[in-house]
């Protein structure tokens, strides 16, 4: 199946710093990438949807100036958490969907665990 | 509104069969996915149904009834490694996945 990678797999940072998370589709072109956040024992929460070359569409309640998303190519999207605070500590997961196998299936990356001290 | 209804938790015995039910309401429908998620990991794809009926894939099968807004995931010959959360995720008219909290499946020896 299609492979999506995320980097880093975990990160610990100080409050007020910014953190960048990369999401790459390794063997297919991802026309759409999705960013999710998941708190312990809760469901996945969609943060934003991004299409290559255009601005991301953010879900209600997600601050676009705090969570910067860039989808510069068909294989790479980045999420930058700016001025991170402890309440931003969560499991961030990206997924990618493209014209490759699976039709509209979303292929998930392994996730990035962010801890803000 | 859009919502997903699955049991919060189920327990089954190693080697047995378990059926996880899911009812859903979405704005439009473009298929339904089942994902498996182990604690601390991202979801992994199990199955996709867009037409009514049963899709079989090894030990896992998934059923869909669009008219009833109902799906189930059937797991056979349960193994300890099947202990995980199982997420039913229908896709709405915008092809967005709608997520519930999932069903935590506990397998006992």
Interface residues (C-beta under 8 A of the other chain):
Chain A: X1 X34 X41 X42 X43 X44 X45 X46 X49 X91 X93 X97 X102 X103 X104 X105 X106 X107 X108 X109 X110 X111 X113
Chain B: X30 X31 X33 X35 X40 X41 X42 X43 X44 X45 X48 X87 X91 X95 X96 X97 X99 X100 X101 X102
